[in-house]
């Protein structure tokens, strides 16, 4: 490809090597803001906080909400973005593919199946001066092709618009005569088309007719080509940035998908690169065979090629199941940590995060330990993937998260909004305040208020709202940011994007948190009651019963604990399963005792509360102690610890705020135990967190439950 066509990408890549991609985005964002926005923005310097971060100076709430949160930010989010800024952001989304392609180009094994930056044979250029005024309808296919190649090479010195009327005849005749050209001539036409300055869209008339017809001809001839020729033509489509639109790429990955089990290592790498571009692995591909072949060839590919493989899987949302392959990838990554590029390491960590099973959590923790010395050299994107790699399995490495969070806090101004949101999510998930930067949430809240973030918030409102929700989960109530997240213009932005279809859950959670933990005089935006009611009904958790069809593991655990607890309390009328917090995704067990600790039947007034209602202890029943039991299932605790993850910790905090005594049943102590041990586990947690006088109840429950088992055996034979 010629230099002037590559320049936007090369320029971005070059600047990315000098600094990093985050700083480049910031330059664009700042320039955009200077041109388009004044200094008025959504918030002042202060926020309300609870029990996590030390206090700081703040402006009064009235100053913030009247001048900025309701006014300035409302105007901002309703403004349209210049489309140029969207292209600017997309440029960096393509850097991953540019990096993967550069890896292939750098290795001799791919030299004959990939397209370099060299232009086609420049001897055609001298003929360009004779192309003006030619009647192309009277020319042969060879002459038309030579004329197009010559005019394309002229673009290197005299950039021209392909859509100019003077080129329409040439483009039209070339489109008609493509079928008469040889395979080599087709490749030269593809290369030449890439020399023209990019048109405004892929659907401008001359460009569209050319590439559509080229697509048809290449797809028709594909079955006659060997794999190397298929890859070479596919790479020309990549050079034209049409891989996602062309039929050729889709058909090629489909045809070659039946041969993945016998591909050579380099062929497998290149195939997965093009699968990544089409965002699809064909469903008929037998993953078992593909993973088996990858395991066989893994020792023959470099760590950078492994990055290309990993990107192919992750971008097609195809995750690994072979534990043997997963172990081999982790081992190869650990062996090459000193040499692997940031982009390749990012791709590998992404696929590991989605693929490593719970049985291999120690391998993931060992990888994090190995990564610790490498953290200072990694860029922001890679550091973020290191922070996220253990999230799915709740694998936590304190030193690693502390180091990453501390660096992010010190460099917060050069982070993307998405980076800020993701690191806030990781800290919330692990319920972790980094000891080397305990004020990180202060810095995050302050950064979200900066006017330089306006255009990013417009483009990625989900990231902004999610970040505010994660802060609230950690007990940080930045009231101006909450008001901005709940204002109608922001909710309108969220509702217009189909990718944000599940954001109603987070918005609902935010509004309920305000009611439970926010200040009484909060003057900012809230959801209107009807909207909140509808969202609560939509997302409220199912309350399981014995008749529930296909109960989840969590629901089975809740029902089992209910049985045991009912036996300890003296009957099923003493305990119920209910959504105390209607915005939380799992229900809890509730029971009452007297002030002396004796079980008391639940009041009918409480049992009659509507499912979507927030269930305060009934004030009309004095002398009762209200207890809530959280069932800490598989995802409630940080792996291999007794520490609650962030959402469960928030739930416990909010239940206490309502007036409940709260205890948590840890699944790792309760599950896979005999009846006596399970009851002993319940006895321990009830002693620690409830008001129940437990003496003698465990043995009584054991007798009751064993009797029930005998009765069932007699009944069913």
PLY file of the C-alpha trace (Angstrom):
ply
format ascii 1.0
element vertex 717
property float x
property float y
property float z
element edge 716
property int vertex1
property int vertex2
end_header
0.00 0.00 0.00
1.23 3.47 -0.79
2.45 5.82 1.93
-0.20 8.52 1.68
-3.02 5.97 2.16
-1.31 4.33 5.11
-0.36 7.62 6.73
-3.33 8.03 9.14
-2.65 4.61 10.63
1.14 4.89 10.51
0.98 8.31 12.12
-1.20 7.03 14.95
0.94 3.92 15.38
4.13 5.96 15.43
2.81 8.34 18.03
1.54 5.33 19.96
5.03 3.89 20.12
6.45 7.21 21.32
3.84 7.71 24.03
0.87 5.38 24.21
-2.58 5.17 22.69
-4.28 6.72 25.71
-2.28 9.92 25.43
-3.13 10.17 21.74
-6.83 9.92 22.47
-6.45 12.62 25.08
-4.86 14.96 22.51
-7.86 14.48 20.24
-10.35 14.84 23.08
-8.73 18.06 24.31
-8.63 19.56 20.83
-12.28 18.66 20.33
-13.33 20.17 23.65
-11.49 23.41 23.00
-13.42 23.83 19.76
-16.82 22.73 20.96
-17.40 23.34 24.66
-17.10 26.08 27.22
-15.84 25.52 30.72
-19.24 24.90 32.29
-19.50 21.27 33.30
-21.38 18.92 35.46
-19.82 19.22 38.87
-17.73 21.03 41.37
-14.94 19.56 43.38
-16.85 17.79 46.11
-18.87 14.69 46.69
-20.41 12.82 49.54
-18.64 9.70 50.70
-19.27 6.94 53.20
-16.86 4.81 55.20
-14.26 4.16 52.53
-12.19 7.18 51.58
-11.05 10.00 53.87
-12.90 13.27 53.43
-11.81 16.17 51.26
-12.77 19.77 50.72
-15.86 20.28 48.61
-18.12 22.93 47.26
-21.59 23.13 48.71
-24.11 20.83 47.08
-26.42 23.69 46.13
-23.67 25.36 44.13
-23.00 22.20 42.19
-26.50 21.06 41.44
-27.98 24.40 40.39
-25.11 25.67 38.28
-23.71 22.54 36.74
-25.35 19.19 37.27
-28.79 20.19 36.05
-27.71 22.86 33.61
-24.26 22.50 32.11
-24.17 18.76 31.72
-27.69 18.56 30.32
-26.58 20.79 27.49
-23.46 18.75 26.94
-25.05 15.35 26.57
-27.62 16.63 24.12
-24.99 18.00 21.74
-24.11 16.01 18.66
-20.58 14.82 18.05
-18.60 15.64 14.94
-18.28 12.49 12.88
-14.56 13.15 12.52
-14.09 12.43 16.18
-15.83 9.08 15.77
-13.41 8.14 12.99
-10.58 9.24 15.25
-11.64 6.79 17.94
-12.16 4.01 15.40
-8.59 4.52 14.23
-7.38 3.21 17.57
-9.78 0.31 17.57
-7.99 -0.85 14.41
-4.56 -0.73 16.03
-4.94 -4.26 17.39
-5.45 -5.59 13.88
-2.60 -3.45 12.56
-0.33 -4.94 15.22
-1.38 -8.50 14.41
-0.83 -7.91 10.71
2.57 -6.35 11.39
3.54 -9.54 13.23
2.68 -11.63 10.18
4.54 -9.25 7.86
7.65 -9.38 10.06
8.03 -13.17 9.74
9.47 -14.74 6.54
6.93 -17.59 6.68
4.14 -15.15 5.75
6.01 -13.12 3.10
4.22 -14.73 0.15
0.73 -14.64 1.64
0.56 -11.08 3.00
0.64 -7.65 1.38
3.49 -5.28 2.13
3.60 -1.52 1.80
5.24 -1.54 -1.63
3.22 -0.21 -4.55
2.62 -2.32 -7.67
5.08 -2.19 -10.56
5.79 1.54 -10.96
6.51 1.17 -14.69
2.82 1.74 -15.32
3.12 5.30 -14.01
4.69 6.61 -17.22
1.53 5.66 -19.13
-0.77 7.75 -16.94
-0.35 10.87 -19.08
-1.90 9.03 -22.03
-5.05 8.03 -20.12
-6.79 11.40 -20.40
-9.57 11.46 -22.97
-9.38 7.74 -23.80
-12.58 6.05 -24.94
-12.39 3.09 -22.55
-15.36 1.34 -24.13
-13.22 0.62 -27.21
-10.28 -0.73 -25.17
-9.51 -4.34 -24.32
-9.68 -5.69 -20.79
-5.86 -5.61 -20.64
-5.74 -1.96 -21.73
-8.42 -0.92 -19.26
-6.61 -2.70 -16.44
-3.28 -1.08 -17.43
-4.95 2.31 -17.56
-6.45 1.91 -14.08
-3.12 0.76 -12.65
-1.34 3.74 -14.25
-3.88 6.25 -12.91
-3.67 4.64 -9.47
0.10 5.08 -9.39
-0.31 8.71 -10.40
-2.20 9.17 -7.11
1.09 8.80 -5.26
2.20 12.13 -6.68
-1.10 13.78 -7.54
-3.86 12.60 -5.17
-7.18 12.34 -7.00
-10.78 11.60 -6.09
-11.95 8.25 -7.43
-15.48 9.65 -7.53
-14.50 12.47 -9.92
-16.56 12.28 -13.11
-13.42 11.97 -15.24
-12.78 8.52 -13.72
-16.31 7.15 -14.01
-15.86 5.77 -17.54
-12.62 3.99 -16.61
-14.14 2.53 -13.42
-17.28 1.47 -15.25
-15.44 -0.36 -18.03
-13.06 -1.99 -15.57
-16.05 -3.26 -13.58
-17.52 -4.82 -16.74
-14.28 -6.50 -17.82
-12.91 -7.84 -14.53
-13.95 -11.38 -15.42
-11.60 -11.28 -18.43
-8.51 -10.59 -16.32
-6.04 -13.18 -15.02
-5.64 -13.92 -11.32
-2.43 -11.89 -11.25
-4.14 -8.93 -12.88
-6.93 -9.13 -10.30
-4.33 -8.86 -7.55
-2.79 -5.82 -9.24
-6.23 -4.17 -9.48
-6.81 -4.82 -5.77
-3.39 -3.35 -4.92
-3.99 -0.36 -7.19
-7.41 0.38 -5.70
-5.71 0.76 -2.33
-3.55 3.62 -3.72
-6.47 5.98 -4.15
-7.33 8.33 -1.28
-10.10 6.85 0.82
-13.60 7.80 -0.20
-15.99 9.19 2.39
-17.75 5.82 2.68
-17.52 2.36 1.16
-20.71 3.06 -0.83
-19.65 5.92 -3.08
-20.61 4.95 -6.67
-17.27 4.28 -8.41
-15.66 2.67 -5.39
-18.72 0.58 -4.60
-19.13 -0.77 -8.12
-15.44 -1.69 -8.31
-15.05 -3.42 -4.99
-18.43 -5.19 -5.22
-17.53 -6.65 -8.61
-14.01 -7.54 -7.46
-15.60 -9.27 -4.48
-17.86 -11.33 -6.74
-15.08 -12.34 -9.13
-12.64 -13.28 -6.34
-15.32 -15.29 -4.54
-16.20 -17.16 -7.76
-12.56 -18.08 -8.44
-11.70 -18.96 -4.86
-12.41 -22.68 -5.11
-9.72 -23.03 -7.80
-7.04 -21.49 -5.57
-4.77 -23.16 -3.06
-4.65 -21.96 0.53
-1.71 -19.61 -0.03
-3.49 -17.84 -2.88
-6.66 -17.56 -0.78
-4.71 -15.94 2.03
-2.93 -13.54 -0.32
-6.20 -12.32 -1.83
-7.72 -12.04 1.66
-4.80 -9.86 2.66
-5.51 -7.52 -0.24
-9.04 -7.13 1.10
-7.55 -6.34 4.49
-5.33 -3.69 2.86
-8.51 -2.13 1.44
-10.11 -2.25 4.93
-13.03 -4.19 3.49
-12.56 -7.55 5.22
-15.70 -7.14 7.32
-17.82 -6.12 4.32
-16.57 -8.46 1.63
-18.23 -11.76 0.85
-14.82 -13.15 -0.02
-13.51 -13.14 3.53
-16.64 -14.82 4.88
-16.60 -17.53 2.21
-12.87 -18.12 2.57
-13.07 -18.68 6.33
-16.02 -21.01 5.72
-14.20 -23.11 3.10
-10.94 -23.32 5.04
-12.79 -23.95 8.29
-13.18 -27.58 7.26
-9.41 -27.96 7.07
-8.26 -26.51 10.40
-7.40 -29.97 11.75
-4.68 -30.42 9.12
-3.33 -26.89 8.80
0.35 -26.10 9.27
1.20 -23.79 12.19
1.54 -20.66 10.03
-1.65 -21.47 8.14
-3.57 -21.83 11.40
-2.25 -18.48 12.64
-3.17 -16.67 9.44
-6.58 -18.33 9.24
-7.44 -17.13 12.75
-6.29 -13.62 11.81
-8.91 -13.46 9.04
-11.52 -15.09 11.28
-10.85 -12.24 13.70
-11.53 -9.71 10.94
-14.88 -11.30 10.09
-15.69 -11.72 13.80
-16.87 -15.26 13.17
-15.67 -18.83 13.47
-17.90 -21.12 11.49
-20.23 -23.16 13.75
-19.42 -26.41 11.92
-15.78 -26.21 13.04
-15.26 -28.93 15.62
-13.61 -27.06 18.46
-12.18 -30.27 19.85
-10.23 -30.82 16.63
-9.14 -27.18 16.42
-7.93 -27.15 20.02
-6.17 -30.48 19.53
-4.32 -29.11 16.49
-3.41 -25.93 18.36
-2.00 -27.98 21.23
0.12 -29.92 18.73
1.56 -26.85 16.98
1.85 -24.48 19.93
5.54 -25.19 20.46
6.21 -24.22 16.82
4.69 -20.71 17.00
6.21 -17.64 18.60
4.67 -15.79 21.52
3.64 -13.03 19.09
1.91 -15.53 16.83
0.16 -16.88 19.91
-1.12 -13.33 20.40
-2.64 -13.43 16.90
-4.25 -16.80 17.69
-5.65 -15.48 20.96
-7.06 -12.40 19.21
-8.78 -14.67 16.67
-10.54 -16.58 19.43
-11.45 -13.58 21.55
-12.78 -11.42 18.71
-14.98 -14.28 17.50
-16.24 -14.90 21.04
-14.92 -18.47 20.87
-13.47 -19.61 24.15
-11.19 -22.52 24.92
-12.35 -25.67 26.68
-9.26 -27.90 26.51
-7.50 -27.64 29.86
-4.38 -29.11 28.26
-4.30 -26.27 25.73
-5.05 -23.65 28.39
-2.18 -24.95 30.54
0.15 -24.88 27.53
-0.81 -21.26 26.72
-0.22 -20.18 30.33
3.16 -21.95 30.39
4.28 -20.43 27.08
3.18 -16.98 28.22
5.08 -17.26 31.50
8.22 -18.38 29.66
8.10 -15.33 27.37
6.90 -12.54 29.66
10.14 -10.57 29.27
9.79 -10.46 25.49
6.09 -10.44 24.62
4.65 -7.20 23.24
1.90 -5.42 25.11
-0.67 -6.00 22.36
-0.01 -9.74 22.17
-0.07 -10.09 25.95
-3.39 -8.20 25.99
-4.92 -10.67 23.55
-3.63 -13.69 25.48
-4.94 -12.36 28.79
-8.36 -11.66 27.25
-8.81 -15.22 26.05
-7.51 -16.65 29.34
-9.96 -14.54 31.32
-12.86 -16.08 29.40
-11.46 -19.62 29.17
-9.65 -20.68 32.34
-11.94 -23.04 34.34
-12.30 -22.92 38.11
-10.13 -26.01 38.44
-7.17 -24.01 37.07
-7.47 -20.94 39.26
-4.07 -21.58 40.84
-2.43 -21.44 37.40
-4.02 -18.02 36.90
-2.75 -16.84 40.28
0.76 -18.11 39.42
0.61 -16.19 36.13
-0.25 -13.01 38.04
2.70 -13.62 40.34
4.96 -13.99 37.29
3.55 -10.79 35.80
4.38 -8.70 38.88
7.98 -7.83 37.83
6.78 -6.87 34.33
4.16 -4.32 35.43
6.41 -1.22 35.20
7.05 -1.74 31.46
3.45 -2.45 30.43
1.16 0.21 28.94
-2.27 1.10 30.26
-4.19 -1.25 28.00
-2.09 -4.22 29.03
-2.14 -3.31 32.72
-5.91 -3.19 32.56
-6.07 -6.72 31.13
-3.75 -7.91 33.91
-6.16 -6.39 36.45
-9.15 -8.05 34.75
-7.73 -11.49 33.96
-8.79 -13.00 37.28
-12.23 -11.34 37.45
-14.34 -14.19 36.09
-12.94 -16.64 38.65
-12.55 -14.00 41.39
-8.82 -14.75 41.53
-7.17 -11.91 43.45
-3.52 -10.94 43.68
-3.21 -8.01 46.07
0.29 -6.85 45.09
-0.59 -6.80 41.40
-3.90 -4.93 41.80
-2.30 -2.48 44.23
0.52 -1.69 41.77
-1.82 -1.24 38.82
-4.35 0.87 40.73
-1.59 3.08 42.11
-0.16 3.72 38.66
-3.58 4.37 37.19
-4.32 6.87 39.95
-1.09 8.76 39.24
-1.75 8.77 35.47
-5.53 9.10 35.54
-5.59 12.04 33.13
-4.07 9.92 30.35
-6.54 7.03 30.82
-9.52 6.46 28.58
-12.92 6.66 30.22
-13.32 2.94 29.52
-10.06 2.25 31.37
-11.26 4.24 34.38
-14.55 2.34 34.39
-12.86 -1.07 34.15
-10.31 -0.47 36.90
-13.11 0.87 39.11
-15.05 -2.31 38.38
-12.06 -4.49 39.35
-11.59 -2.62 42.63
-15.31 -2.86 43.36
-15.40 -6.56 42.50
-12.54 -7.37 44.85
-13.90 -4.88 47.42
-10.38 -3.53 47.58
-8.83 -0.21 48.55
-5.20 -0.18 47.34
-2.99 0.57 50.36
-0.52 2.61 48.29
-3.32 4.83 46.98
-6.28 4.81 49.38
-7.71 7.97 47.79
-8.04 6.45 44.32
-11.84 6.80 44.36
-11.45 10.50 45.15
-9.22 10.87 42.09
-11.61 8.91 39.89
-14.57 11.05 40.94
-12.56 14.22 40.32
-11.47 13.02 36.88
-15.04 12.28 35.84
-15.85 15.94 36.50
-13.20 17.32 34.14
-14.39 19.14 31.02
-11.86 17.14 28.97
-14.05 14.08 29.55
-17.21 15.54 28.01
-16.84 14.13 24.50
-15.90 10.69 25.84
-18.95 10.67 28.09
-21.10 11.53 25.08
-19.62 8.65 23.11
-19.55 6.16 25.99
-22.36 7.07 28.41
-22.48 3.47 29.64
-18.90 3.71 30.91
-19.70 6.89 32.81
-22.88 5.56 34.42
-21.27 2.21 35.27
-18.34 3.97 36.89
-20.70 6.01 39.09
-22.54 2.80 40.05
-19.27 1.07 41.04
-18.32 4.06 43.19
-21.70 3.82 44.93
-21.18 0.08 45.47
-18.00 0.99 47.33
-19.92 3.50 49.45
-18.76 6.60 47.53
-21.73 8.89 46.90
-20.55 11.61 44.50
-23.92 13.32 44.40
-23.25 15.55 41.40
-22.09 12.56 39.36
-25.11 10.51 40.46
-27.42 13.33 39.40
-25.66 13.52 36.03
-26.05 9.76 35.57
-29.78 9.89 36.34
-30.69 13.00 34.37
-33.17 12.49 31.49
-30.69 13.43 28.75
-28.24 10.77 29.96
-30.97 8.14 30.22
-32.04 9.07 26.70
-28.50 8.48 25.43
-28.48 5.05 27.05
-31.88 4.08 25.68
-30.92 4.91 22.09
-28.08 2.39 21.97
-29.09 -1.26 21.56
-25.77 -2.34 23.10
-26.88 -0.78 26.39
-30.06 -2.83 26.71
-29.13 -4.08 30.18
-28.16 -0.69 31.60
-31.61 -0.38 33.18
-30.39 -2.73 35.90
-27.53 -0.41 36.87
-29.65 2.73 36.67
-32.27 1.09 38.88
-29.61 -0.01 41.36
-28.27 3.54 41.49
-31.66 5.04 42.28
-32.43 2.48 44.98
-29.01 3.08 46.55
-29.86 6.78 46.77
-33.07 5.96 48.62
-31.28 3.64 51.02
-28.02 5.46 51.64
-28.27 8.92 50.10
-28.79 12.12 52.06
-32.31 13.13 53.01
-31.97 16.51 51.30
-30.55 15.24 48.00
-31.79 17.73 45.35
-30.49 16.03 42.22
-32.12 13.90 39.56
-33.93 10.65 40.41
-35.87 8.13 38.39
-39.56 8.88 38.35
-41.51 6.36 40.50
-43.23 4.71 37.54
-39.97 4.13 35.66
-38.31 2.69 38.74
-41.24 0.40 39.40
-41.13 -0.92 35.83
-37.36 -1.44 35.96
-37.61 -3.17 39.32
-40.28 -5.55 38.01
-38.16 -6.27 34.95
-34.97 -7.14 36.80
-36.24 -8.49 40.13
-34.86 -11.89 41.09
-37.03 -14.99 41.00
-38.03 -16.30 44.43
-37.47 -20.06 44.31
-39.81 -22.68 45.70
-40.06 -26.47 45.56
-42.08 -26.15 42.37
-39.52 -23.93 40.58
-38.52 -25.43 37.23
-34.82 -25.81 36.46
-33.55 -24.13 39.62
-30.05 -22.67 39.50
-27.28 -23.80 41.83
-27.86 -20.67 43.92
-31.60 -21.33 44.14
-31.03 -24.92 45.22
-28.67 -23.68 47.91
-31.22 -21.13 49.17
-33.94 -23.78 49.40
-31.64 -26.20 51.20
-30.57 -23.61 53.77
-34.22 -22.62 54.25
-35.05 -26.22 55.18
-32.22 -26.42 57.69
-33.00 -23.02 59.17
-36.73 -23.85 59.46
-35.80 -27.00 61.43
-33.63 -24.92 63.77
-36.35 -22.28 64.25
-39.21 -24.72 64.77
-41.13 -24.70 61.46
-41.46 -23.27 57.97
-43.70 -20.44 59.20
-40.70 -18.88 60.97
-38.60 -18.18 57.86
-39.28 -16.92 54.34
-37.40 -16.34 51.10
-37.92 -12.81 49.82
-36.35 -9.96 47.86
-35.65 -7.64 50.76
-33.67 -5.43 48.36
-35.66 -5.59 45.10
-32.76 -4.18 43.06
-30.35 -6.96 44.07
-30.11 -10.06 41.90
-30.58 -12.75 44.56
-33.23 -13.13 47.30
-32.44 -13.73 50.98
-33.87 -15.55 53.99
-35.64 -13.54 56.69
-36.70 -14.54 60.21
-37.60 -12.76 63.45
-36.81 -13.31 67.11
-37.91 -11.76 70.34
-35.51 -9.58 72.29
-34.61 -12.73 74.22
-33.66 -14.60 71.02
-36.69 -16.89 70.69
-38.09 -17.45 67.16
-41.23 -15.47 66.33
-43.52 -16.08 63.38
-43.16 -13.52 60.62
-45.98 -10.94 60.67
-48.55 -11.33 57.90
-48.13 -7.62 57.17
-44.53 -8.35 56.15
-45.37 -11.44 54.12
-48.02 -9.47 52.22
-45.58 -6.83 50.97
-45.44 -6.62 47.18
-42.47 -8.35 45.52
-41.04 -5.10 44.12
-41.32 -3.23 47.43
-38.34 -2.37 49.59
-38.93 -4.50 52.69
-38.29 -2.50 55.82
-38.86 -4.29 59.14
-42.50 -3.69 60.11
-42.53 -0.72 62.51
-45.87 -1.70 64.05
-44.38 -4.83 65.64
-42.27 -3.57 68.50
-39.93 -5.87 70.34
-39.02 -7.91 67.28
-35.47 -8.42 66.06
-35.25 -8.79 62.27
-32.62 -11.06 60.75
-31.51 -11.52 57.14
-29.44 -14.47 55.96
-27.44 -14.00 52.75
-26.60 -17.23 50.95
-23.01 -16.74 49.84
-22.90 -18.85 46.68
-20.00 -19.58 44.35
-19.57 -15.97 43.26
-19.99 -14.31 46.64
-16.41 -14.67 47.90
-12.98 -13.85 46.52
-11.38 -17.13 45.47
-9.71 -19.05 48.28
-10.61 -16.39 50.89
-13.43 -15.50 53.28
-13.68 -11.96 51.85
-16.98 -10.95 50.27
-16.87 -9.54 46.76
-18.07 -5.99 46.29
-21.71 -6.49 45.29
-22.35 -8.82 48.22
-20.61 -6.43 50.62
-22.89 -3.63 49.38
-25.91 -5.89 49.90
-24.84 -6.64 53.45
-24.30 -2.92 54.12
-27.74 -1.97 52.77
-29.53 -4.70 54.71
-27.91 -3.42 57.88
-28.96 0.09 56.94
-32.59 -1.09 56.75
-32.39 -2.47 60.27
-31.63 -6.17 59.78
-29.07 -8.23 61.62
-27.14 -9.81 58.77
-25.20 -13.05 58.51
-23.71 -14.78 55.47
-23.65 -18.52 54.78
-20.32 -19.28 53.02
-20.82 -21.96 50.37
-17.26 -23.29 50.77
-17.94 -24.14 54.44
-21.51 -25.31 53.90
-21.49 -27.27 50.63
-20.42 -30.86 50.16
-20.70 -31.58 53.91
-22.79 -34.08 55.85
-25.94 -32.97 57.62
-24.35 -32.51 61.04
-21.52 -30.39 59.62
-23.94 -28.22 57.65
-25.97 -27.54 60.77
-22.80 -26.74 62.68
-21.88 -24.23 59.96
-25.29 -22.57 60.27
-24.97 -22.54 64.05
-21.65 -20.73 63.83
-22.78 -18.01 61.45
-26.07 -17.49 63.34
-24.18 -17.04 66.59
-21.93 -14.45 64.94
-24.52 -12.40 63.06
-28.08 -13.04 64.24
-30.16 -12.53 67.38
-31.24 -16.18 67.60
-30.59 -17.95 70.90
-29.03 -21.04 69.38
-28.55 -23.30 72.42
-29.92 -26.81 71.78
-31.44 -25.93 68.41
-28.81 -27.71 66.30
-29.39 -31.12 67.87
-33.15 -30.64 67.70
-32.90 -29.74 64.01
-30.73 -32.80 63.35
-33.40 -35.10 64.81
-36.17 -33.35 62.84
-34.33 -33.50 59.52
-33.33 -37.14 59.92
-36.95 -37.95 60.70
-38.03 -36.22 57.51
-35.57 -38.33 55.52
-36.95 -41.53 57.05
-40.52 -40.47 56.23
-39.59 -39.76 52.62
-37.88 -43.13 52.28
-40.95 -44.90 53.63
-43.27 -42.90 51.39
-41.37 -43.55 48.16
-40.07 -46.99 49.00
0 1
1 2
2 3
3 4
4 5
5 6
6 7
7 8
8 9
9 10
10 11
11 12
12 13
13 14
14 15
15 16
16 17
17 18
18 19
19 20
20 21
21 22
22 23
23 24
24 25
25 26
26 27
27 28
28 29
29 30
30 31
31 32
32 33
33 34
34 35
35 36
36 37
37 38
38 39
39 40
40 41
41 42
42 43
43 44
44 45
45 46
46 47
47 48
48 49
49 50
50 51
51 52
52 53
53 54
54 55
55 56
56 57
57 58
58 59
59 60
60 61
61 62
62 63
63 64
64 65
65 66
66 67
67 68
68 69
69 70
70 71
71 72
72 73
73 74
74 75
75 76
76 77
77 78
78 79
79 80
80 81
81 82
82 83
83 84
84 85
85 86
86 87
87 88
88 89
89 90
90 91
91 92
92 93
93 94
94 95
95 96
96 97
97 98
98 99
99 100
100 101
101 102
102 103
103 104
104 105
105 106
106 107
107 108
108 109
109 110
110 111
111 112
112 113
113 114
114 115
115 116
116 117
117 118
118 119
119 120
120 121
121 122
122 123
123 124
124 125
125 126
126 127
127 128
128 129
129 130
130 131
131 132
132 133
133 134
134 135
135 136
136 137
137 138
138 139
139 140
140 141
141 142
142 143
143 144
144 145
145 146
146 147
147 148
148 149
149 150
150 151
151 152
152 153
153 154
154 155
155 156
156 157
157 158
158 159
159 160
160 161
161 162
162 163
163 164
164 165
165 166
166 167
167 168
168 169
169 170
170 171
171 172
172 173
173 174
174 175
175 176
176 177
177 178
178 179
179 180
180 181
181 182
182 183
183 184
184 185
185 186
186 187
187 188
188 189
189 190
190 191
191 192
192 193
193 194
194 195
195 196
196 197
197 198
198 199
199 200
200 201
201 202
202 203
203 204
204 205
205 206
206 207
207 208
208 209
209 210
210 211
211 212
212 213
213 214
214 215
215 216
216 217
217 218
218 219
219 220
220 221
221 222
222 223
223 224
224 225
225 226
226 227
227 228
228 229
229 230
230 231
231 232
232 233
233 234
234 235
235 236
236 237
237 238
238 239
239 240
240 241
241 242
242 243
243 244
244 245
245 246
246 247
247 248
248 249
249 250
250 251
251 252
252 253
253 254
254 255
255 256
256 257
257 258
258 259
259 260
260 261
261 262
262 263
263 264
264 265
265 266
266 267
267 268
268 269
269 270
270 271
271 272
272 273
273 274
274 275
275 276
276 277
277 278
278 279
279 280
280 281
281 282
282 283
283 284
284 285
285 286
286 287
287 288
288 289
289 290
290 291
291 292
292 293
293 294
294 295
295 296
296 297
297 298
298 299
299 300
300 301
301 302
302 303
303 304
304 305
305 306
306 307
307 308
308 309
309 310
310 311
311 312
312 313
313 314
314 315
315 316
316 317
317 318
318 319
319 320
320 321
321 322
322 323
323 324
324 325
325 326
326 327
327 328
328 329
329 330
330 331
331 332
332 333
333 334
334 335
335 336
336 337
337 338
338 339
339 340
340 341
341 342
342 343
343 344
344 345
345 346
346 347
347 348
348 349
349 350
350 351
351 352
352 353
353 354
354 355
355 356
356 357
357 358
358 359
359 360
360 361
361 362
362 363
363 364
364 365
365 366
366 367
367 368
368 369
369 370
370 371
371 372
372 373
373 374
374 375
375 376
376 377
377 378
378 379
379 380
380 381
381 382
382 383
383 384
384 385
385 386
386 387
387 388
388 389
389 390
390 391
391 392
392 393
393 394
394 395
395 396
396 397
397 398
398 399
399 400
400 401
401 402
402 403
403 404
404 405
405 406
406 407
407 408
408 409
409 410
410 411
411 412
412 413
413 414
414 415
415 416
416 417
417 418
418 419
419 420
420 421
421 422
422 423
423 424
424 425
425 426
426 427
427 428
428 429
429 430
430 431
431 432
432 433
433 434
434 435
435 436
436 437
437 438
438 439
439 440
440 441
441 442
442 443
443 444
444 445
445 446
446 447
447 448
448 449
449 450
450 451
451 452
452 453
453 454
454 455
455 456
456 457
457 458
458 459
459 460
460 461
461 462
462 463
463 464
464 465
465 466
466 467
467 468
468 469
469 470
470 471
471 472
472 473
473 474
474 475
475 476
476 477
477 478
478 479
479 480
480 481
481 482
482 483
483 484
484 485
485 486
486 487
487 488
488 489
489 490
490 491
491 492
492 493
493 494
494 495
495 496
496 497
497 498
498 499
499 500
500 501
501 502
502 503
503 504
504 505
505 506
506 507
507 508
508 509
509 510
510 511
511 512
512 513
513 514
514 515
515 516
516 517
517 518
518 519
519 520
520 521
521 522
522 523
523 524
524 525
525 526
526 527
527 528
528 529
529 530
530 531
531 532
532 533
533 534
534 535
535 536
536 537
537 538
538 539
539 540
540 541
541 542
542 543
543 544
544 545
545 546
546 547
547 548
548 549
549 550
550 551
551 552
552 553
553 554
554 555
555 556
556 557
557 558
558 559
559 560
560 561
561 562
562 563
563 564
564 565
565 566
566 567
567 568
568 569
569 570
570 571
571 572
572 573
573 574
574 575
575 576
576 577
577 578
578 579
579 580
580 581
581 582
582 583
583 584
584 585
585 586
586 587
587 588
588 589
589 590
590 591
591 592
592 593
593 594
594 595
595 596
596 597
597 598
598 599
599 600
600 601
601 602
602 603
603 604
604 605
605 606
606 607
607 608
608 609
609 610
610 611
611 612
612 613
613 614
614 615
615 616
616 617
617 618
618 619
619 620
620 621
621 622
622 623
623 624
624 625
625 626
626 627
627 628
628 629
629 630
630 631
631 632
632 633
633 634
634 635
635 636
636 637
637 638
638 639
639 640
640 641
641 642
642 643
643 644
644 645
645 646
646 647
647 648
648 649
649 650
650 651
651 652
652 653
653 654
654 655
655 656
656 657
657 658
658 659
659 660
660 661
661 662
662 663
663 664
664 665
665 666
666 667
667 668
668 669
669 670
670 671
671 672
672 673
673 674
674 675
675 676
676 677
677 678
678 679
679 680
680 681
681 682
682 683
683 684
684 685
685 686
686 687
687 688
688 689
689 690
690 691
691 692
692 693
693 694
694 695
695 696
696 697
697 698
698 699
699 700
700 701
701 702
702 703
703 704
704 705
705 706
706 707
707 708
708 709
709 710
710 711
711 712
712 713
713 714
714 715
715 716
